[in-house]
Every structure is written in structure tokens, then in C-alpha cells.
Amino acid sequence: MQVGKQAYLKSMMDDISDTLGNEIFAICTRLQEAQTSKQVRDLASEAVLSMGWESWVYVSQVAVRMAQSTSALFSSNFSLLWLAEYKFRNYYQIDPVVDYVMTHDQPYVWTPEAVHWRDATPEAQSFMGRIRDRGFAGGVGIPVHTLVTRGFLNVVTALPFDQMEQSIRNAQIYGLLIGNNIHDALYRIQFPDRGRLSEMQIKVLQWVAEGASAEVVADKLGIKVPTVLYHIIQAQKKLKIRNIGAKNRQELIMKAYAMGYLNSVMNWDDDSVLNAPELTGKLSEIWEKEVKPELAKKKK
């Protein structure tokens, strides 16, 4: 029951300016200003309800320490009874919806009806049985994947699923927008120290992330090697890397990526996809014969 990419984009363009879209955009704006996790939960519930769904959960895994792997961002309006059962029976490890959305990029429409899970593992079939026992009729899992983060928003209903066509469509169109805003709000609240790195510390870490030695970084930035090392140590302290030192450099870079300080490394060298065989020589020729002369004329 996956949504084709073309159909997904077309439905987004068809409905982007409707009343529901304007309402959801307004709620997302308020999410950007939320100061507590309760405010996030209340606003997310409002957004999900506007799409035609009663229940929802948002979970993402944020890489913050190499030793501990991840820290979770979590929010939901599910009952505490269901959350307790889900947690202590380790459903997260066998939930087939979670397995799908954590490894794909398209929304996943699902229903717990036994006929749809005949080929699934016994554990997954048992889990879907508990979903039916709880009265849930189905939902849509929306992947929400960001830099060094994998997560999802799962919206669920107890209403007859054959009456949910428009609500499913709404979730497919607006679910990612809502999920991203929930993520940003929770992340901002849980990691309030974001933005503390200085401009020079970020520049140093960007070069370190690209594999440059302290000597190369010093040359690139016009500073001395001890100054480079000083900025690295200060960044480690600010990002709360527990054991300061060279062996924790990888943990520092991973956390800096996770917190949005660094850009993805892009080396447009001879081994990059930019230099695909069909482009060999063409860009250099166009640069020399067309772009450079055009820029030179503009300077005159």
C-alpha cells in the first residue's frame, strides 16, 4: 500500500493551497515557537486531528554520543496503558510499521487486518493482533529522516478504515511537514545549547570533518596549529564530549553533524559524481569559453 512518488507529488500540488493546508501551516508556525514538550504535544494533536486522525506518535533517533549510539525524541497522545505495553513488551523491535518507515522514505498506509500479515513473522502477526484488540483500525506511517537522524510520525485511527480515504490522502500530503516541525520543536527543547559554537569553531570542525589535519586547517584558516587544537577542545567541551582528546574526534564530528553545525561533505573532485563520464571536459570547456567571458563583461 505504498504511495507512488508521482502520485504523492501530484496530490501535494493539488491541495497545497486549500483551507486545510493553511490551517496546518499555521499550526506548524506555532510549533516553531513552542517552549515545552506539552505545547508540542498539544499542537501536534491539533494538526493530526485536522487531518482526520485521532492518535499519533512521533519518534526519532538522534546521534549524540558514539558510545551510547542515540538519544530519542518522543511525543505522543496515545494512552499511557498502550504506551506502557508497547515499551515493556518491546513492541518497538517487532513493529513492522516501524521497520518499514525507518528504512524507507515514502509514507506507508497500513491496517492490522490479519489477511495483510499472513506472510509476516509470528511476532509481527501477534503484534497486529494486539493492535486489533486495542481497537485500532489502521494508520499511515510517515518517515521523517534528517541529517544523522531517522524517525517517523505514525497517525492512527479507530474509525472504519474504508471511510478514511481523504484522511489518508491528507496524511500523505501533510504528514512530513507536521513531522518535521514536531522534530525541530522537540530537538530545540531537548538540546537548548544549540548555537553555542563560535563561527571559528564551526569552520575548524568543518575542515576536520573533511579529513584535514591540524596543519592543513591552520593553513586554510590562517591561524596557528595550537589555535586549531584549542578550538577543537573548546568545541568538545561545549558539545559535552566526555573524554576530551584526539580519540574522541569522531564523536565530536558526529555530534556536530547531528546538531546541524556542519554541512555534508562535498568534494567535487575527479572521483565525484559531478565528473560522470558524459560530463568529462564539458564543464571545464563551458566555464572557459562561456561563463568566464560573461563574468568578465559584467565587471567592466
C-alpha positions in Angstrom: 0.0 0.0 0.0 2.9 2.3 -0.7 2.3 5.7 -2.3 3.9 6.2 -5.7 6.2 9.2 -5.9 4.4 10.8 -8.8 1.0 10.4 -7.2 2.4 11.8 -3.9 3.8 14.9 -5.6 0.7 15.5 -7.7 -1.6 15.3 -4.7 0.6 17.7 -2.8 0.5 20.2 -5.7 -3.3 19.8 -6.0 -4.0 20.5 -2.3 -1.2 22.8 -1.3 -3.3 25.9 -1.3 -6.5 24.6 0.3 -8.0 25.5 3.6 -6.6 22.5 5.4 -3.1 23.4 4.2 -3.4 26.9 5.5 -4.6 25.6 8.9 -1.7 23.1 9.1 0.9 25.7 8.1 -0.5 28.0 10.9 -0.1 25.2 13.4 3.4 24.4 12.2 4.3 28.1 12.7 3.1 27.8 16.3 5.2 24.6 16.7 8.2 26.6 15.8 7.5 28.9 18.8 6.7 26.1 21.3 8.6 26.3 24.5 7.7 23.0 26.3 7.1 19.4 25.3 3.5 19.7 26.4 2.9 22.6 23.9 4.5 20.5 21.2 2.2 17.6 22.0 -1.0 19.8 22.1 -0.1 21.4 18.8 0.8 18.2 17.2 -2.6 16.7 18.3 -4.3 19.7 16.8 -2.5 19.2 13.5 -3.2 15.5 13.4 -6.8 15.9 14.2 -7.2 18.5 11.5 -6.1 15.8 9.0 -8.8 13.4 10.3 -6.8 11.2 12.7 -7.2 10.7 16.5 -4.0 9.2 17.7 -0.3 9.7 16.8 3.2 9.1 17.9 6.5 10.7 16.9 9.8 9.1 17.5 13.3 9.9 16.2 16.8 8.7 17.0 19.4 11.4 17.2 23.1 10.5 17.2 24.6 12.4 20.2 27.3 10.1 21.5 29.2 7.4 19.7 29.4 5.3 22.8 25.7 5.4 23.5 24.6 5.5 19.8 21.4 7.6 20.0 19.1 9.7 22.1 15.4 9.5 21.3 13.0 12.4 20.7 9.5 11.2 21.6 6.0 12.6 21.8 2.5 11.0 21.6 -1.1 11.3 22.6 -1.6 7.5 22.9 -3.0 6.3 26.2 -0.4 5.5 28.9 -1.8 1.9 29.0 -0.8 1.4 25.4 2.5 3.2 25.7 3.4 1.1 28.8 2.5 -2.2 27.0 4.4 -1.1 23.9 7.5 -0.2 25.9 7.7 -3.1 28.3 6.8 -5.8 25.7 9.4 -4.5 23.4 7.0 -3.9 20.5 9.3 -1.4 19.0 11.6 -4.2 18.0 8.9 -6.2 16.2 6.5 -3.5 14.9 6.5 -3.9 11.1 5.3 -0.4 10.6 8.4 1.0 12.4 10.6 -1.4 10.5 9.3 0.0 7.2 9.3 3.7 8.0 12.8 3.6 9.4 14.2 2.1 6.2 12.1 3.9 3.5 11.3 7.5 2.5 7.7 7.2 1.3 4.5 7.1 3.6 3.2 3.7 4.5 -0.5 3.0 4.7 -1.3 0.1 7.0 -4.1 -1.8 8.6 -3.9 -4.6 11.2 -6.3 -6.9 9.4 -4.9 -10.5 9.7 -5.1 -11.1 5.9 -2.5 -8.4 5.3 0.1 -10.1 7.6 -0.2 -13.8 6.6 3.4 -13.8 5.4 4.8 -11.8 8.3 6.8 -13.2 11.2 4.8 -14.8 14.1 5.9 -11.9 16.3 4.5 -9.3 13.8 1.3 -11.2 13.5 0.9 -11.3 17.3 1.6 -7.6 17.5 -1.0 -6.8 14.9 -3.4 -8.9 16.9 -2.8 -6.7 19.9 -3.4 -3.6 17.6 -6.8 -5.1 16.7 -7.5 -5.9 20.4 -6.9 -2.2 21.2 -9.5 -1.2 18.7 -7.2 0.5 16.1 -8.3 0.1 12.5 -5.1 1.3 10.8 -2.9 4.3 10.1 -0.2 6.0 8.0 3.5 5.8 8.9 5.4 8.9 7.7 9.2 8.7 7.6 10.9 11.8 9.0 14.6 11.5 8.2 17.0 14.4 8.7 20.8 14.7 8.8 22.1 11.9 11.1 18.6 11.3 12.3 15.9 8.7 11.5 12.4 9.0 12.7 8.7 8.7 11.9 5.3 10.1 12.6 2.6 7.4 12.8 -1.0 8.6 12.7 -3.7 6.0 13.8 -7.5 5.7 13.9 -10.2 3.6 15.4 -12.7 4.6 12.8 -13.6 2.2 10.0 -10.6 2.3 7.6 -12.7 2.2 4.5 -14.0 5.6 5.4 -10.5 7.1 5.8 -9.6 7.8 2.1 -9.4 11.6 2.5 -7.7 11.4 5.8 -5.1 9.0 4.3 -4.6 11.5 1.5 -4.1 14.3 4.0 -1.5 12.3 5.9 0.4 11.6 2.7 0.4 15.2 1.8 1.0 17.0 5.1 2.4 14.3 7.3 6.0 15.0 6.6 5.5 18.8 7.1 4.0 18.1 10.5 6.6 15.5 11.4 9.5 17.9 10.5 8.1 20.6 12.7 7.5 18.3 15.6 11.1 17.1 15.3 12.5 20.6 15.2 10.5 21.7 18.2 11.4 18.7 20.3 15.1 18.9 19.2 15.2 22.6 20.1 13.7 22.0 23.6 15.9 18.9 24.4 19.1 20.5 23.1 18.9 24.1 24.2 22.6 24.6 23.8 22.4 24.5 20.0 24.1 27.6 18.5 26.8 27.9 21.2 29.7 27.1 18.9 31.6 30.1 17.6 32.0 30.8 13.9 35.7 29.9 14.0 34.9 26.6 15.9 32.5 25.6 13.2 35.0 26.4 10.4 37.6 24.3 12.2 35.2 21.4 12.6 34.1 21.6 9.0 37.7 21.1 7.8 38.3 18.4 10.4 35.1 16.6 9.1 36.6 16.7 5.6 39.7 14.8 6.9 42.1 17.8 7.1 45.0 17.6 9.6 45.5 20.4 12.2 48.3 21.7 10.0 46.1 21.9 6.9 43.3 23.5 8.9 45.7 26.1 10.2 46.9 26.9 6.7 43.4 27.1 5.3 42.2 29.4 8.0 45.3 31.5 8.5 45.8 30.5 12.2 48.4 28.5 14.1 48.2 24.8 14.9 47.8 25.3 18.7 44.9 27.6 17.9 43.2 24.9 15.8 43.6 22.4 18.7 42.3 25.0 21.1 39.1 25.5 19.1 38.6 21.7 18.8 38.9 21.3 22.6 36.5 24.2 23.2 34.0 22.6 20.8 34.3 19.3 22.6 33.6 21.0 25.9 30.6 22.9 24.6 29.1 19.8 23.0 29.7 17.9 26.2 32.1 15.2 24.8 33.0 13.4 28.0 36.6 12.4 27.3 38.4 15.3 25.7 41.2 14.2 23.3 42.1 13.1 19.8 40.4 9.7 20.1 37.1 11.4 20.6 37.4 13.4 17.4 34.9 11.1 15.6 32.3 11.5 18.3 32.7 15.3 18.1 32.2 15.4 14.4 29.2 13.0 14.6 27.5 15.2 17.3 28.3 18.4 15.4 26.6 16.9 12.3 23.6 15.7 14.4 23.1 19.2 15.9 23.2 20.8 12.5 26.5 22.7 12.8 28.2 21.1 9.8 27.3 20.8 6.2 27.5 17.4 4.4 31.0 17.0 2.9 31.0 17.7 -0.8 34.3 17.2 -2.6 33.8 17.9 -6.3 37.0 16.2 -7.3 37.8 13.7 -10.1 36.1 10.9 -8.1 32.8 12.6 -7.5 29.5 12.0 -9.4 29.9 15.5 -10.9 32.6 14.1 -13.1 30.5 11.4 -14.7 31.9 10.1 -18.0 29.4 12.0 -20.0 30.4 15.3 -18.4 34.1 14.8 -18.7 35.7 18.0 -20.1 32.3 19.6 -20.8 32.0 21.7 -17.7 35.6 23.0 -18.0 35.0 23.9 -21.6 31.8 25.8 -20.8 33.5 27.5 -17.9 36.4 28.8 -20.0 34.5 29.6 -23.2 31.2 30.9 -21.9 30.9 31.6 -18.1 34.3 33.3 -17.6 33.9 35.7 -20.5 30.3 36.5 -19.4 31.5 37.3 -15.8 34.4 39.4 -17.2 32.0 41.6 -19.2 29.9 42.2 -16.1 32.9 43.5 -14.2 33.6 46.1 -16.9 
